[in-house]
């Protein structure tokens, strides 16, 4: 591998941006042609949903990139050995592959990494268009234009973490934050689409939930994010195979674990807090804590689904939670007992992303019901997802 290659090479930036614009023109043209006679709010809602779909695909492809060990397929950023594609970098890639045939740099891994960057650039262009159009049409829209602006800032920060993922050589804390940032984009886009739906003419408005159920929904959402962070920590530390049996781990209900070593957050990949090779008990701790937390999250989701099933208008959410809970259990179990198959691992990330979308939609599409006889508040801050009247 060529160690003289600079970590940042901005030479291909213009070509990468142009390629991102070209890729984004497809969904932009489709949205415009299908909704050219619709009001601006309708066009923005459809474009937001298309961007949400492509961001979901980006999260899945990011998981595929990580799980195929392609994160360093191009050791510089934003291009590949200073080129906009592996084609222009073929000589450097061939040299690196000759030196280390198994990677981290190979032609296939370079293409996987660059396709991930192309898709990320296209998503960034779509989010930029959403922000610009929302700002231009802000006086004609019935929802706040702040969501697209916040999302634009968020995707810029996410791009910075993508660069750090490469330049810091898959530093576990950075890779985990990059994963959380991608799922955060899904939540922001889902909140936007919910706001447009609530503001649509004829929409009955947010579903009213009893106070305790509303807080249960918030609590499960928070638990989900904690579990996703733990799952990201398992994946970025390659700790999935620390336990290969179920429901026990290494034949024990409480296997040997090193919590401090496993959960020291700021350290290099494969190293502990003192710079030595990370021990197997530390990897076991990372895996087993995620598994134990999964039991609590699964129980909480089943409880929430049962409660939501009894609320008019919330059965689709309850049904989605039940299906996704079953999927997460099955794909997580497959990762353990089938030695981490690629399809199950990517599917497990996809299930987590889908849960973020479903629960974000449930939160932004519902409100806490006021007790009978309670007076409406005189004034209150307007949530970003609420229609502006």
C-alpha positions in Angstrom: 0.0 0.0 0.0 1.3 3.4 -1.0 2.0 5.2 2.3 3.1 8.4 0.5 -0.5 9.0 -0.8 -1.9 12.1 0.9 -5.0 11.5 3.0 -6.8 14.5 1.5 -6.6 15.2 -2.2 -9.1 17.8 -3.4 -8.1 17.5 -7.1 -11.2 15.4 -8.1 -13.7 17.4 -6.0 -15.3 19.2 -9.0 -15.7 16.0 -11.0 -17.2 14.2 -8.0 -19.6 17.1 -7.5 -20.6 17.0 -11.2 -21.1 13.3 -11.0 -23.3 13.7 -7.9 -25.4 16.3 -9.8 -25.8 14.0 -12.8 -27.0 11.1 -10.6 -29.4 13.4 -8.7 -30.9 14.7 -12.0 -32.7 11.4 -12.4 -34.9 11.5 -9.3 -35.3 15.3 -9.7 -36.6 14.9 -13.2 -38.9 12.1 -12.2 -40.4 14.2 -9.3 -40.8 17.2 -11.5 -42.5 15.3 -14.4 -44.9 13.4 -12.1 -45.8 16.5 -10.1 -45.3 19.4 -12.4 -48.9 20.6 -11.9 -48.9 20.0 -8.1 -48.4 22.8 -5.6 -44.8 23.4 -4.2 -45.6 21.6 -0.9 -46.6 18.5 -2.8 -43.5 18.5 -5.0 -41.3 19.0 -1.9 -43.1 16.2 -0.1 -42.5 13.7 -2.9 -38.9 14.8 -3.4 -38.4 14.4 0.4 -39.7 10.8 0.2 -37.5 10.0 -2.8 -34.5 11.4 -0.9 -35.5 9.4 2.2 -35.6 6.2 0.0 -32.2 6.9 -1.5 -30.7 7.8 2.0 -32.0 4.4 3.2 -30.2 2.8 0.3 -27.1 4.8 1.2 -27.2 3.5 4.8 -27.5 -0.1 3.5 -24.7 0.4 1.0 -22.6 1.9 3.8 -23.1 -1.2 5.8 -22.1 -3.3 2.8 -19.0 -1.2 2.4 -18.0 -1.7 6.0 -18.9 -5.4 6.1 -16.9 -6.2 2.9 -13.8 -4.4 4.5 -14.0 -1.8 1.7 -13.8 1.3 3.9 -10.2 1.8 2.9 -10.6 0.6 -0.7 -9.4 4.1 -1.6 -7.0 5.3 1.1 -7.6 9.1 0.4 -10.6 11.3 0.3 -12.7 12.4 -1.5 -11.4 10.6 -4.6 -9.4 7.5 -5.2 -5.6 8.1 -5.4 -6.4 11.6 -6.6 -8.8 10.4 -9.3 -12.6 10.6 -9.5 -12.9 6.9 -10.1 -10.8 3.7 -9.7 -10.3 3.7 -13.5 -8.0 6.7 -13.3 -6.3 5.1 -10.2 -5.8 1.7 -11.8 -2.0 1.9 -11.7 -1.9 2.9 -8.0 -4.5 0.3 -7.1 -2.6 -2.5 -8.9 0.6 -1.6 -7.1 -1.2 -1.6 -3.7 -2.9 -4.9 -4.5 0.4 -6.5 -5.6 1.9 -5.5 -2.2 -1.1 -6.8 -0.3 -3.3 -9.1 -2.4 -6.0 -9.5 0.3 -6.4 -5.7 0.8 -7.2 -3.3 2.2 -6.9 -1.9 -1.4 -8.2 -4.0 -4.3 -10.1 -3.1 -7.4 -13.4 -4.5 -6.2 -13.1 -2.7 -2.8 -12.1 0.5 -4.5 -15.2 0.4 -6.6 -17.4 -0.4 -3.6 -16.0 2.5 -1.7 -16.3 5.0 -4.6 -19.9 3.9 -5.4 -20.7 4.6 -1.8 -19.2 8.1 -2.2 -21.1 8.7 -5.5 -24.4 7.8 -3.9 -23.6 10.0 -0.9 -22.8 12.9 -3.1 -26.1 12.5 -5.0 -28.0 12.4 -1.7 -26.2 15.6 -0.7 -27.3 17.3 -3.9 -30.9 16.3 -3.3 -30.8 17.7 0.2 -29.3 20.9 -1.1 -32.1 21.2 -3.6 -34.7 20.6 -0.8 -33.1 23.3 1.3 -32.9 25.8 -1.6 -36.5 25.3 -2.8 -37.9 25.3 0.8 -36.2 28.7 1.4 -37.3 30.2 -1.9 -40.9 29.0 -1.4 -41.0 29.6 2.3 -43.8 32.2 2.0 -46.0 29.8 0.1 -45.4 26.7 2.2 -47.6 25.8 5.2 -44.8 24.0 7.0 -41.5 25.3 8.5 -38.5 25.5 6.1 -36.1 24.9 9.0 -36.1 21.1 8.7 -34.4 21.2 5.2 -31.9 23.7 6.5 -31.0 21.6 9.5 -30.8 18.6 7.3 -28.4 20.4 5.0 -26.1 21.2 7.9 -26.4 17.7 9.1 -25.4 16.1 5.8 -22.3 18.4 5.6 -21.2 17.2 9.1 -21.9 13.6 8.0 -19.7 14.1 5.0 -16.9 15.3 7.3 -17.3 12.1 9.4 -17.1 10.1 6.1 -13.8 11.7 5.4 -12.5 11.0 8.9 -13.6 7.4 8.6 -11.0 7.0 5.8 -8.3 9.3 7.1 -8.4 8.0 10.6 -8.2 4.4 9.3 -11.6 3.1 10.5 -11.3 4.5 14.0 -14.2 2.7 15.8 -15.7 5.8 17.5 -15.7 7.7 14.2 -17.2 4.9 12.2 -19.9 4.4 14.8 -20.7 8.1 14.8 -20.8 8.0 11.0 -23.4 5.2 11.2 -25.5 7.2 13.7 -25.3 10.3 11.5 -26.7 8.3 8.5 -29.6 7.2 10.6 -30.0 10.7 11.9 -30.5 11.8 8.3 -33.3 9.3 7.9 -35.0 10.7 11.0 -34.7 14.3 9.8 -36.1 13.4 6.3 -38.9 11.4 7.9 -39.8 14.4 10.1 -40.0 16.6 7.0 -42.3 14.2 5.1 -44.5 13.9 8.2 -44.8 17.7 8.4 -45.8 18.0 4.7 -48.4 15.2 5.2 -49.9 16.9 8.3 -50.2 20.2 6.3 -51.9 18.6 3.3 -55.5 19.7 2.7 -58.0 17.2 4.2 -55.5 15.6 6.6 -57.3 14.8 9.9 -54.2 16.0 11.9 -52.0 14.2 14.3 -53.2 11.2 16.2 -53.9 12.0 19.9 -52.2 9.6 22.3 -52.7 9.3 26.0 -49.9 11.0 27.9 -48.4 7.8 29.2 -48.4 6.1 25.8 -46.8 9.1 24.3 -44.0 9.0 26.8 -43.7 5.3 26.2 -43.2 6.0 22.5 -40.5 8.6 23.4 -38.8 6.1 25.7 -38.7 3.3 23.2 -37.3 5.7 20.6 -34.5 6.6 23.0 -33.8 2.9 23.8 -33.6 2.2 20.0 -30.9 4.8 19.6 -28.9 3.4 22.5 -29.2 -0.1 21.0 -28.1 1.1 17.6 -25.1 2.8 19.1 -24.2 -0.5 20.8 -24.8 -2.4 17.6 -22.5 0.0 15.7 -19.8 -0.5 18.3 -20.1 -4.3 17.9 -19.8 -4.0 14.1 -17.0 -1.4 14.0 -15.0 -3.5 16.5 -15.7 -6.8 14.6 -17.0 -8.3 17.8 -20.0 -10.2 16.2 -18.3 -13.6 16.4 -17.1 -13.2 20.0 -20.3 -15.2 20.9 -21.1 -18.0 18.5 -23.9 -19.7 20.4 -27.4 -18.7 21.6 -28.9 -17.9 24.1 -25.7 -18.5 26.0 -22.3 -17.0 25.1 -19.3 -19.4 25.0 -21.4 -21.9 26.8 -22.0 -19.5 29.7 -24.8 -17.1 30.8 -22.1 -14.7 32.0 -18.9 -15.3 30.0 -15.5 -13.7 31.0 -15.7 -10.0 30.0 -13.5 -6.9 30.2 -16.0 -4.0 30.3 -13.5 -1.1 30.7 -11.3 -2.3 27.8 -14.3 -3.0 25.6 -16.0 0.3 26.2 -13.0 2.6 26.0 -14.4 4.8 23.2 -11.3 6.7 22.0 -8.9 4.2 20.7 -7.6 2.7 17.5 -9.2 -0.2 15.8 -8.0 -3.5 17.3 -6.3 -1.7 20.2 -7.2 -1.2 23.9 -6.8 2.0 26.0 -3.1 1.5 26.4 -2.4 0.7 22.7 -2.0 -3.0 23.0 -4.0 -5.6 21.0 -7.6 -5.7 22.3 -8.3 -8.9 24.3 -11.0 -11.5 23.5 -12.9 -10.8 26.8 -13.2 -7.1 25.8 -14.8 -8.2 22.4 -17.0 -10.5 24.4 -18.2 -7.6 26.6 -19.0 -5.5 23.5 -21.0 -8.3 22.0 -22.8 -9.5 25.1 -23.9 -6.0 26.3 -25.5 -5.5 22.9 -27.3 -8.8 23.2 -28.6 -8.1 26.7 -29.8 -4.7 25.7 -31.5 -6.3 22.7 -33.8 -8.3 25.1 -34.9 -5.1 26.8 -35.5 -3.2 23.5 -37.4 -6.2 22.0 -39.7 -6.4 25.1 -40.2 -2.6 25.0 -41.2 -2.7 21.3 -43.6 -5.5 21.8 -45.2 -3.7 24.7 -45.4 -0.5 22.6 -46.9 -2.3 19.6 -49.6 -3.9 21.8 -50.5 -0.5 23.3 -50.6 1.2 19.8 -52.7 -1.6 18.4 -55.6 -0.4 20.6 -55.4 3.2 19.3 -57.4 4.1 16.2 -55.1 5.1 13.3 -52.0 3.5 14.9 -52.4 -0.1 13.8 -50.1 0.3 10.8 -47.3 1.5 13.1 -48.0 -1.4 15.5 -47.9 -3.9 12.7 -44.6 -2.4 11.4 -43.0 -2.7 14.8 -44.0 -6.3 15.2 -42.6 -7.2 11.7 -39.4 -5.3 12.3 -38.9 -6.7 15.8 -39.2 -10.2 14.3 -36.8 -9.3 11.5 -34.2 -7.9 13.9 -34.4 -11.0 16.1 -34.0 -13.3 13.1 -31.2 -11.4 11.4 -29.3 -10.9 14.7 -29.6 -14.6 15.5 -28.4 -15.5 12.0 -25.3 -13.3 12.5 -24.4 -15.3 15.6 -25.2 -18.9 14.6 -24.4 -18.7 10.9 -21.0 -16.9 11.4 -22.0 -13.4 10.3 -23.3 -13.9 6.7 -23.2 -10.7 4.7 -26.9 -10.7 3.8 -28.0 -11.1 7.4 -25.5 -8.4 8.6 -26.7 -5.8 6.0 -30.3 -6.8 6.7 -29.8 -6.2 10.4 -28.6 -2.6 9.7 -31.6 -2.2 7.3 -34.0 -3.3 10.1 -32.5 -0.7 12.5 -32.8 2.0 9.8 -36.5 1.0 9.2 -37.2 1.2 12.9 -35.8 4.7 13.0 -38.1 5.7 10.1 -41.2 4.1 11.6 -40.7 5.5 15.1 -39.8 9.0 13.8 -43.0 8.9 11.8 -45.0 7.8 14.9 -43.5 10.6 17.0 -44.0 13.4 14.4 -47.5 12.1 13.4 -48.9 12.0 17.0 -49.5 14.5 19.8 -50.2 14.1 23.5 -53.9 14.2 24.2 -55.0 16.8 26.7 -57.0 15.6 29.7 -60.7 16.1 29.3 -61.7 19.6 30.3 -58.1 21.0 30.2 -57.8 24.4 28.6 -55.7 24.8 25.5 -52.4 26.7 26.1 -52.4 30.3 25.2 -49.1 30.1 23.3 -46.4 27.5 22.9 -43.3 27.1 20.7 -44.2 25.6 17.4 -42.4 22.3 16.7 -40.6 22.2 13.3 -42.8 19.4 12.1 -46.1 21.1 12.9 -48.1 23.0 10.2 -47.7 26.8 10.3 -51.2 28.2 10.4 
